[in-house]
Amino acid sequence: MAAFFLWCILFILCWPIALLALVLYPIVWLLTLPLRVLGIAVHGVLGLISALERPYLTPCGKPCGNCGFAVEIGTRFSVEPRYYPKDVPL
Protein backbone atom coordinates (compact mmCIF):
# COMPACT_ATOMS: atom_id res chain seq x y z
CA MET A 1 0.00 0.00 0.00
CA ALA A 2 2.87 2.35 0.79
CA ALA A 3 4.38 1.67 -2.62
CA PHE A 4 1.14 2.75 -4.27
CA PHE A 5 1.10 6.03 -2.34
CA LEU A 6 4.73 6.66 -3.25
CA TRP A 7 3.90 6.01 -6.89
CA CYS A 8 0.98 8.46 -6.66
CA ILE A 9 3.29 11.13 -5.25
CA LEU A 10 5.79 10.42 -8.01
CA PHE A 11 2.97 10.63 -10.57
CA ILE A 12 1.98 14.05 -9.26
CA LEU A 13 5.55 15.35 -9.15
CA CYS A 14 6.90 13.83 -12.37
CA TRP A 15 4.39 11.82 -14.37
CA PRO A 16 6.78 10.63 -17.17
CA ILE A 17 9.05 8.86 -14.69
CA ALA A 18 6.02 7.38 -12.90
CA LEU A 19 4.65 5.96 -16.15
CA LEU A 20 8.09 4.64 -17.10
CA ALA A 21 8.32 2.91 -13.70
CA LEU A 22 4.86 1.47 -14.23
CA VAL A 23 5.93 -0.04 -17.57
CA LEU A 24 9.40 -1.21 -16.49
CA TYR A 25 8.38 -2.85 -13.19
CA PRO A 26 6.90 -6.05 -14.75
CA ILE A 27 9.88 -6.36 -17.10
CA VAL A 28 12.38 -6.09 -14.25
CA TRP A 29 10.31 -8.57 -12.22
CA LEU A 30 10.42 -11.08 -15.09
CA LEU A 31 14.17 -10.60 -15.52
CA THR A 32 14.84 -11.27 -11.82
CA LEU A 33 12.57 -14.34 -11.66
CA PRO A 34 15.34 -16.83 -12.61
CA LEU A 35 17.52 -15.38 -9.86
CA ARG A 36 14.75 -15.98 -7.34
CA VAL A 37 14.41 -19.60 -8.48
CA LEU A 38 18.18 -20.00 -8.21
CA GLY A 39 18.07 -18.54 -4.70
CA ILE A 40 15.39 -21.05 -3.66
CA ALA A 41 17.46 -23.92 -5.08
CA VAL A 42 20.65 -22.77 -3.34
CA HIS A 43 18.75 -22.39 -0.06
CA GLY A 44 17.47 -25.96 -0.41
CA VAL A 45 20.90 -27.39 -1.20
CA LEU A 46 22.48 -25.57 1.75
CA GLY A 47 19.70 -26.84 4.01
CA LEU A 48 20.36 -30.39 2.81
CA ILE A 49 24.10 -30.04 3.42
CA SER A 50 23.40 -28.62 6.87
CA ALA A 51 21.10 -31.56 7.67
CA LEU A 52 23.71 -34.07 6.49
CA GLU A 53 26.44 -32.45 8.58
CA ARG A 54 24.63 -33.12 11.84
CA PRO A 55 22.62 -36.32 11.47
CA TYR A 56 22.35 -37.24 15.13
CA LEU A 57 20.54 -34.30 16.70
CA THR A 58 17.78 -34.70 19.22
CA PRO A 59 14.32 -33.23 18.66
CA CYS A 60 15.20 -30.20 20.77
CA GLY A 61 17.97 -29.29 18.28
CA LYS A 62 20.88 -29.87 20.62
CA PRO A 63 23.57 -32.54 20.28
CA CYS A 64 23.14 -35.79 22.16
CA GLY A 65 23.64 -35.47 25.91
CA ASN A 66 22.35 -31.92 26.40
CA CYS A 67 18.73 -32.83 27.11
CA GLY A 68 16.60 -35.77 28.15
CA PHE A 69 16.97 -37.55 24.82
CA ALA A 70 19.70 -39.98 23.86
CA VAL A 71 20.69 -41.25 20.44
CA GLU A 72 21.91 -44.74 19.81
CA ILE A 73 23.71 -45.39 16.55
CA GLY A 74 21.59 -47.42 14.17
CA THR A 75 18.29 -46.82 15.99
CA ARG A 76 15.70 -44.10 16.28
CA PHE A 77 15.61 -41.59 19.09
CA SER A 78 15.03 -43.20 22.47
CA VAL A 79 13.77 -41.20 25.41
CA GLU A 80 15.87 -41.30 28.56
CA PRO A 81 14.49 -38.75 31.02
CA ARG A 82 17.22 -37.63 33.41
CA TYR A 83 14.95 -35.95 35.90
CA TYR A 84 12.98 -39.04 37.01
CA PRO A 85 14.27 -41.19 39.88
CA LYS A 86 14.98 -44.81 39.02
CA ASP A 87 12.35 -46.25 41.40
CA VAL A 88 9.39 -44.19 40.10
CA PRO A 89 7.39 -46.09 37.44
CA LEU A 90 6.70 -44.13 34.28
N, CA, C and O atoms as a MOPAC input file, in Angstrom:
PM7 MOZYME 1SCF
protein

 N      0.81300 1    -1.17800 1     0.00000 1
 C      0.00000 1     0.00000 1     0.00000 1
 C      0.86600 1     1.25400 1     0.00000 1
 O      0.54600 1     2.24800 1    -0.65300 1
 N      1.97300 1     1.19000 1     0.74800 1
 C      2.87100 1     2.34600 1     0.78700 1
 C      3.50200 1     2.59600 1    -0.58000 1
 O      3.72000 1     3.74100 1    -0.97800 1
 N      3.79100 1     1.50400 1    -1.29100 1
 C      4.37700 1     1.66600 1    -2.62200 1
 C      3.40500 1     2.37600 1    -3.56500 1
 O      3.81700 1     3.17600 1    -4.40600 1
 N      2.13400 1     2.07900 1    -3.42100 1
 C      1.14300 1     2.74600 1    -4.26700 1
 C      1.08800 1     4.24400 1    -3.97400 1
 O      1.01800 1     5.06000 1    -4.89300 1
 N      1.12100 1     4.60200 1    -2.68600 1
 C      1.09600 1     6.02700 1    -2.33700 1
 C      2.35500 1     6.74100 1    -2.82500 1
 O      2.29100 1     7.88300 1    -3.27800 1
 N      3.49500 1     6.06300 1    -2.72900 1
 C      4.73000 1     6.66300 1    -3.24900 1
 C      4.65200 1     6.84900 1    -4.76400 1
 O      5.12700 1     7.84800 1    -5.30300 1
 N      4.04600 1     5.87200 1    -5.44100 1
 C      3.90000 1     6.01200 1    -6.88600 1
 C      2.96400 1     7.16900 1    -7.21700 1
 O      3.19900 1     7.90400 1    -8.17700 1
 N      1.90600 1     7.33300 1    -6.42700 1
 C      0.97800 1     8.45900 1    -6.65700 1
 C      1.68600 1     9.79800 1    -6.47300 1
 O      1.47100 1    10.72800 1    -7.25000 1
 N      2.52300 1     9.89500 1    -5.45600 1
 C      3.29100 1    11.13000 1    -5.24700 1
 C      4.23900 1    11.36100 1    -6.41500 1
 O      4.37100 1    12.48200 1    -6.90700 1
 N      4.90100 1    10.28700 1    -6.85700 1
 C      5.79300 1    10.41500 1    -8.00900 1
 C      5.00700 1    10.81300 1    -9.24900 1
 O      5.49600 1    11.60100 1   -10.05800 1
 N      3.80400 1    10.28700 1    -9.41500 1
 C      2.97400 1    10.62900 1   -10.57300 1
 C      2.58800 1    12.11300 1   -10.55700 1
 O      2.53200 1    12.76000 1   -11.60300 1
 N      2.32700 1    12.63700 1    -9.36400 1
 C      1.97700 1    14.05300 1    -9.25800 1
 C      3.19200 1    14.93200 1    -9.53600 1
 O      3.08500 1    15.95400 1   -10.21400 1
 N      4.34700 1    14.52700 1    -9.00700 1
 C      5.54900 1    15.34600 1    -9.15500 1
 C      6.17300 1    15.23700 1   -10.54500 1
 O      6.58900 1    16.24000 1   -11.12500 1
 N      6.23400 1    14.02600 1   -11.06800 1
 C      6.89500 1    13.82800 1   -12.36700 1
 C      6.23800 1    12.63800 1   -13.06800 1
 O      6.70600 1    11.50600 1   -12.94900 1
 N      5.16000 1    12.89900 1   -13.79400 1
 C      4.39400 1    11.81600 1   -14.37400 1
 C      5.13000 1    10.99000 1   -15.42300 1
 O      4.81400 1     9.80600 1   -15.54100 1
 N      6.10000 1    11.51600 1   -16.20700 1
 C      6.77500 1    10.63400 1   -17.17000 1
 C      7.59700 1     9.53500 1   -16.48300 1
 O      7.61500 1     8.39300 1   -16.94100 1
 N      8.26800 1     9.88100 1   -15.39800 1
 C      9.05100 1     8.86400 1   -14.68600 1
 C      8.12600 1     7.84200 1   -14.03500 1
 O      8.44500 1     6.65400 1   -13.99500 1
 N      6.97600 1     8.29700 1   -13.52100 1
 C      6.01600 1     7.38200 1   -12.90300 1
 C      5.46300 1     6.39300 1   -13.93500 1
 O      5.34000 1     5.20300 1   -13.64400 1
 N      5.14000 1     6.86300 1   -15.10600 1
 C      4.64800 1     5.96300 1   -16.14600 1
 C      5.74000 1     5.01300 1   -16.63500 1
 O      5.46600 1     3.85000 1   -16.92900 1
 N      6.97300 1     5.50400 1   -16.72200 1
 C      8.09400 1     4.64200 1   -17.09800 1
 C      8.30100 1     3.53900 1   -16.05300 1
 O      8.54900 1     2.38500 1   -16.40000 1
 N      8.19600 1     3.90700 1   -14.77300 1
 C      8.32300 1     2.91200 1   -13.70400 1
 C      7.19400 1     1.89800 1   -13.77700 1
 O      7.40400 1     0.71100 1   -13.52700 1
 N      6.00400 1     2.35700 1   -14.11700 1
 C      4.85600 1     1.47000 1   -14.23300 1
 C      5.04600 1     0.45700 1   -15.35900 1
 O      4.60600 1    -0.68700 1   -15.24300 1
 N      5.69100 1     0.86700 1   -16.43600 1
 C      5.93300 1    -0.03600 1   -17.57000 1
 C      7.11800 1    -0.95500 1   -17.30700 1
 O      7.07800 1    -2.13300 1   -17.66100 1
 N      8.17900 1    -0.42700 1   -16.68600 1
 C      9.39700 1    -1.21200 1   -16.49500 1
 C      9.31800 1    -2.21100 1   -15.33400 1
 O     10.05900 1    -3.19400 1   -15.32000 1
 N      8.43500 1    -1.97100 1   -14.36700 1
 C      8.37800 1    -2.85100 1   -13.19200 1
 C      8.11400 1    -4.32200 1   -13.55600 1
 O      8.82900 1    -5.19300 1   -13.06000 1
 N      7.11200 1    -4.63900 1   -14.40500 1
 C      6.90200 1    -6.05300 1   -14.75300 1
 C      8.07200 1    -6.65900 1   -15.52200 1
 O      8.36800 1    -7.84400 1   -15.37100 1
 N      8.73100 1    -5.85800 1   -16.33700 1
 C      9.88100 1    -6.36000 1   -17.09700 1
 C     11.03200 1    -6.70100 1   -16.15900 1
 O     11.65600 1    -7.75300 1   -16.29800 1
 N     11.31300 1    -5.82700 1   -15.21400 1
 C     12.37900 1    -6.09000 1   -14.24600 1
 C     12.01400 1    -7.29800 1   -13.38900 1
 O     12.88000 1    -8.11200 1   -13.06900 1
 N     10.74700 1    -7.42100 1   -13.01500 1
 C     10.31100 1    -8.56600 1   -12.21900 1
 C     10.52900 1    -9.87700 1   -12.98500 1
 O     10.98000 1   -10.86700 1   -12.41000 1
 N     10.20800 1    -9.87700 1   -14.27800 1
 C     10.42200 1   -11.07700 1   -15.09400 1
 C     11.90500 1   -11.39400 1   -15.26000 1
 O     12.28800 1   -12.56300 1   -15.28500 1
 N     12.74200 1   -10.36200 1   -15.37300 1
 C     14.17300 1   -10.59800 1   -15.52200 1
 C     14.79800 1   -11.15300 1   -14.24100 1
 O     15.75900 1   -11.91900 1   -14.31100 1
 N     14.27500 1   -10.78300 1   -13.08500 1
 C     14.84200 1   -11.27300 1   -11.82200 1
 C     14.23000 1   -12.59500 1   -11.37000 1
 O     14.70000 1   -13.17500 1   -10.39100 1
 N     13.21200 1   -13.08100 1   -12.04300 1
 C     12.56600 1   -14.33600 1   -11.65600 1
 C     13.52300 1   -15.53200 1   -11.66000 1
 O     13.48200 1   -16.32100 1   -10.71700 1
 N     14.38700 1   -15.70900 1   -12.67900 1
 C     15.33900 1   -16.82600 1   -12.61200 1
 C     16.29000 1   -16.73500 1   -11.41800 1
 O     16.69700 1   -17.75800 1   -10.86600 1
 N     16.64200 1   -15.51900 1   -11.02200 1
 C     17.51800 1   -15.37500 1    -9.86000 1
 C     16.80100 1   -15.79400 1    -8.57800 1
 O     17.42700 1   -16.34000 1    -7.66900 1
 N     15.51300 1   -15.54500 1    -8.49900 1
 C     14.74700 1   -15.98500 1    -7.34000 1
 C     14.67700 1   -17.49800 1    -7.28500 1
 O     14.82400 1   -18.08600 1    -6.21400 1
 N     14.45500 1   -18.13600 1    -8.42700 1
 C     14.41500 1   -19.59700 1    -8.47800 1
 C     15.77500 1   -20.16900 1    -8.09900 1
 O     15.85100 1   -21.16300 1    -7.37600 1
 N     16.83300 1   -19.56100 1    -8.57500 1
 C     18.17600 1   -19.99800 1    -8.20900 1
 C     18.41100 1   -19.83400 1    -6.71300 1
 O     19.03100 1   -20.69600 1    -6.09000 1
 N     17.93100 1   -18.75200 1    -6.13000 1
 C     18.06800 1   -18.54300 1    -4.69700 1
 C     17.33200 1   -19.60300 1    -3.89200 1
 O     17.83800 1   -20.06500 1    -2.86900 1
 N     16.14100 1   -19.99500 1    -4.34300 1
 C     15.39400 1   -21.05100 1    -3.66100 1
 C     16.14800 1   -22.37300 1    -3.74600 1
 O     16.21000 1   -23.11400 1    -2.76600 1
 N     16.71600 1   -22.67100 1    -4.90400 1
 C     17.46000 1   -23.92000 1    -5.07900 1
 C     18.71500 1   -23.93900 1    -4.20900 1
 O     19.01800 1   -24.95400 1    -3.58100 1
 N     19.44100 1   -22.83300 1    -4.16800 1
 C     20.65500 1   -22.76500 1    -3.34100 1
 C     20.28900 1   -22.89800 1    -1.86500 1
 O     20.99800 1   -23.56600 1    -1.11200 1
 N     19.19900 1   -22.27500 1    -1.44900 1
 C     18.75300 1   -22.38800 1    -0.06100 1
 C     18.42700 1   -23.84300 1     0.28600 1
 O     18.75600 1   -24.31000 1     1.37600 1
 N     17.78100 1   -24.55700 1    -0.63900 1
 C     17.46500 1   -25.96000 1    -0.40900 1
 C     18.70600 1   -26.83200 1    -0.32900 1
 O     18.79000 1   -27.71200 1     0.52800 1
 N     19.66700 1   -26.60000 1    -1.21000 1
 C     20.90400 1   -27.39000 1    -1.19600 1
 C     21.69600 1   -27.13200 1     0.08800 1
 O     22.23200 1   -28.06600 1     0.68300 1
 N     21.77100 1   -25.87200 1     0.51300 1
 C     22.48100 1   -25.56500 1     1.75200 1
 C     21.76700 1   -26.15900 1     2.96500 1
 O     22.41800 1   -26.58800 1     3.91800 1
 N     20.44200 1   -26.18600 1     2.93600 1
 C     19.70200 1   -26.83900 1     4.01200 1
 C     19.96000 1   -28.33200 1     4.04700 1
 O     20.07100 1   -28.91700 1     5.12500 1
 N     20.05900 1   -28.96000 1     2.87300 1
 C     20.36000 1   -30.39100 1     2.81300 1
 C     21.76200 1   -30.66900 1     3.33100 1
 O     21.96300 1   -31.61500 1     4.09200 1
 N     22.72400 1   -29.86500 1     2.93400 1
 C     24.09800 1   -30.04200 1     3.41800 1
 C     24.15100 1   -29.84600 1     4.92600 1
 O     24.84300 1   -30.58900 1     5.62200 1
 N     23.43700 1   -28.86700 1     5.43100 1
 C     23.39900 1   -28.62300 1     6.86700 1
 C     22.78500 1   -29.80800 1     7.60100 1
 O     23.25900 1   -30.18100 1     8.67400 1
 N     21.73200 1   -30.40500 1     7.03600 1
 C     21.09600 1   -31.55700 1     7.66700 1
 C     22.01000 1   -32.77900 1     7.62800 1
 O     21.99000 1   -33.59300 1     8.55100 1
 N     22.80100 1   -32.91700 1     6.58200 1
 C     23.70700 1   -34.06800 1     6.49200 1
 C     24.92700 1   -33.90700 1     7.38800 1
 O     25.53500 1   -34.90100 1     7.78700 1
 N     25.29100 1   -32.67500 1     7.70800 1
 C     26.43800 1   -32.45300 1     8.57900 1
 C     26.18100 1   -32.91000 1    10.00100 1
 O     27.09900 1   -33.37300 1    10.67800 1
 N     24.94900 1   -32.78800 1    10.46200 1
 C     24.63300 1   -33.12300 1    11.84400 1
 C     23.46800 1   -34.10600 1    11.88700 1
 O     22.34500 1   -33.71700 1    12.20900 1
 N     23.71800 1   -35.36700 1    11.56800 1
 C     22.61700 1   -36.32400 1    11.46700 1
 C     22.05800 1   -36.78600 1    12.80000 1
 O     20.91400 1   -37.23900 1    12.84800 1
 N     22.81100 1   -36.69200 1    13.87400 1
 C     22.34600 1   -37.23600 1    15.13500 1
 C     22.00500 1   -36.13200 1    16.11700 1
 O     22.63000 1   -36.02100 1    17.17200 1
 N     21.03000 1   -35.32500 1    15.78300 1
 C     20.54400 1   -34.30400 1    16.69800 1
 C     19.24800 1   -34.78100 1    17.33200 1
 O     18.48800 1   -35.53500 1    16.72400 1
 N     19.00900 1   -34.34700 1    18.52600 1
 C     17.78500 1   -34.70300 1    19.21800 1
 C     16.66000 1   -33.77500 1    18.76700 1
 O     16.92900 1   -32.77200 1    18.10600 1
 N     15.42600 1   -34.08000 1    19.10200 1
 C     14.31500 1   -33.23100 1    18.66300 1
 C     14.38700 1   -31.79700 1    19.17100 1
 O     13.78900 1   -30.90100 1    18.57500 1
 N     15.10900 1   -31.56600 1    20.26500 1
 C     15.20300 1   -30.19600 1    20.76700 1
 C     16.24500 1   -29.39000 1    20.00100 1
 O     16.36900 1   -28.18800 1    20.23300 1
 N     17.00100 1   -30.01400 1    19.09400 1
 C     17.96800 1   -29.29300 1    18.27800 1
 C     19.35300 1   -29.22700 1    18.86600 1
 O     20.23300 1   -28.57500 1    18.30400 1
 N     19.56900 1   -29.88800 1    19.98900 1
 C     20.88400 1   -29.86600 1    20.61900 1
 C     21.56700 1   -31.21100 1    20.39100 1
 O     20.88200 1   -32.21100 1    20.17600 1
 N     22.88600 1   -31.26300 1    20.43100 1
 C     23.57400 1   -32.54000 1    20.27900 1
 C     23.23500 1   -33.48900 1    21.42600 1
 O     22.78400 1   -33.06800 1    22.49100 1
 N     23.45800 1   -34.74900 1    21.18700 1
 C     23.14500 1   -35.79000 1    22.16100 1
 C     23.82100 1   -35.50300 1    23.50300 1
 O     25.00400 1   -35.16500 1    23.54400 1
 N     23.08100 1   -35.63700 1    24.58100 1
 C     23.64100 1   -35.46600 1    25.90900 1
 C     23.28300 1   -34.15000 1    26.56200 1
 O     23.54600 1   -33.97300 1    27.75200 1
 N     22.69100 1   -33.21600 1    25.82900 1
 C     22.35400 1   -31.91900 1    26.40200 1
 C     20.92200 1   -31.84400 1    26.91000 1
 O     20.54800 1   -30.86200 1    27.55100 1
 N     20.11800 1   -32.86000 1    26.63600 1
 C     18.73500 1   -32.82700 1    27.10900 1
 C     18.33900 1   -34.22700 1    27.52900 1
 O     19.20500 1   -35.08200 1    27.71700 1
 N     17.06800 1   -34.47600 1    27.67800 1
 C     16.59500 1   -35.76700 1    28.15100 1
 C     16.52500 1   -36.83400 1    27.07600 1
 O     16.01900 1   -37.92400 1    27.34100 1
 N     17.00300 1   -36.57000 1    25.89200 1
 C     16.96600 1   -37.54700 1    24.81900 1
 C     18.36300 1   -38.09400 1    24.56600 1
 O     19.35800 1   -37.38200 1    24.69500 1
 N     18.41800 1   -39.36400 1    24.20400 1
 C     19.69800 1   -39.98100 1    23.86000 1
 C     19.58300 1   -40.62600 1    22.48700 1
 O     18.50600 1   -41.07100 1    22.09000 1
 N     20.67500 1   -40.67300 1    21.77800 1
 C     20.69200 1   -41.25200 1    20.44100 1
 C     21.60900 1   -42.45300 1    20.45400 1
 O     22.75300 1   -42.38000 1    20.90100 1
 N     21.08900 1   -43.55900 1    19.95800 1
 C     21.91300 1   -44.74400 1    19.80700 1
 C     22.16100 1   -44.93800 1    18.32700 1
 O     21.23700 1   -44.80500 1    17.52400 1
 N     23.36200 1   -45.24300 1    17.95900 1
 C     23.70900 1   -45.38500 1    16.54800 1
 C     22.95200 1   -46.58000 1    15.97300 1
 O     22.95300 1   -47.66800 1    16.54900 1
 N     22.32000 1   -46.36100 1    14.85000 1
 C     21.58900 1   -47.41700 1    14.17300 1
 C     20.14000 1   -47.53000 1    14.59500 1
 O     19.41400 1   -48.34600 1    14.02700 1
 N     19.68300 1   -46.75500 1    15.56200 1
 C     18.28900 1   -46.81700 1    15.99200 1
 C     17.67600 1   -45.43100 1    15.92500 1
 O     18.35300 1   -44.44600 1    15.63200 1
 N     16.40200 1   -45.37600 1    16.19800 1
 C     15.70300 1   -44.10100 1    16.27500 1
 C     15.98800 1   -43.45200 1    17.62100 1
 O     16.69100 1   -44.02000 1    18.45700 1
 N     15.44200 1   -42.26600 1    17.82200 1
 C     15.61400 1   -41.59000 1    19.09400 1
 C     14.95300 1   -42.40300 1    20.20300 1
 O     13.83400 1   -42.88800 1    20.03700 1
 N     15.62800 1   -42.55000 1    21.31100 1
 C     15.03300 1   -43.20300 1    22.46800 1
 C     15.02200 1   -42.20800 1    23.62100 1
 O     15.99600 1   -41.48800 1    23.84500 1
 N     13.92800 1   -42.17600 1    24.33500 1
 C     13.77400 1   -41.20200 1    25.40700 1
 C     14.40000 1   -41.74900 1    26.67900 1
 O     14.08400 1   -42.85800 1    27.11000 1
 N     15.27700 1   -40.97500 1    27.26900 1
 C     15.86900 1   -41.29900 1    28.55900 1
 C     15.73600 1   -40.07400 1    29.44900 1
 O     16.64900 1   -39.25000 1    29.48800 1
 N     14.61900 1   -39.92700 1    30.17000 1
 C     14.49100 1   -38.75000 1    31.01800 1
 C     15.48700 1   -38.78300 1    32.16100 1
 O     15.60700 1   -39.79600 1    32.85000 1
 N     16.19500 1   -37.69600 1    32.36800 1
 C     17.21500 1   -37.62600 1    33.41300 1
 C     16.65400 1   -37.13400 1    34.73000 1
 O     17.30600 1   -37.26000 1    35.76700 1
 N     15.47400 1   -36.58400 1    34.70600 1
 C     14.95000 1   -35.95000 1    35.90200 1
 C     14.03400 1   -36.86000 1    36.70300 1
 O     13.54200 1   -36.44100 1    37.75100 1
 N     13.77800 1   -38.11100 1    36.24900 1
 C     12.97700 1   -39.03900 1    37.01200 1
 C     13.88100 1   -39.94300 1    37.85700 1
 O     14.91500 1   -40.40300 1    37.37300 1
 N     13.50400 1   -40.19800 1    39.10200 1
 C     14.27100 1   -41.18900 1    39.88300 1
 C     14.07700 1   -42.58400 1    39.31400 1
 O     13.09300 1   -42.85400 1    38.62500 1
 N     15.00600 1   -43.45400 1    39.60300 1
 C     14.98000 1   -44.80600 1    39.02300 1
 C     13.81800 1   -45.63800 1    39.57300 1
 O     13.32600 1   -46.52400 1    38.87400 1
 N     13.36900 1   -45.38300 1    40.79600 1
 C     12.35400 1   -46.25300 1    41.39500 1
 C     10.92600 1   -45.78300 1    41.09200 1
 O      9.98000 1   -46.46400 1    41.48800 1
 N     10.73100 1   -44.66200 1    40.41500 1
 C      9.38800 1   -44.18600 1    40.10100 1
 C      8.97300 1   -44.79200 1    38.75900 1
 O      9.67000 1   -44.61100 1    37.76100 1
 N      7.83100 1   -45.51800 1    38.72500 1
 C      7.39300 1   -46.09100 1    37.43900 1
 C      6.86000 1   -44.98500 1    36.51900 1
 O      6.21800 1   -44.03400 1    36.96500 1
 N      7.14000 1   -45.14000 1    35.25500 1
 C      6.69600 1   -44.13200 1    34.28500 1
 C      5.37200 1   -44.51600 1    33.70500 1
 O      4.83100 1   -43.79300 1    32.86700 1

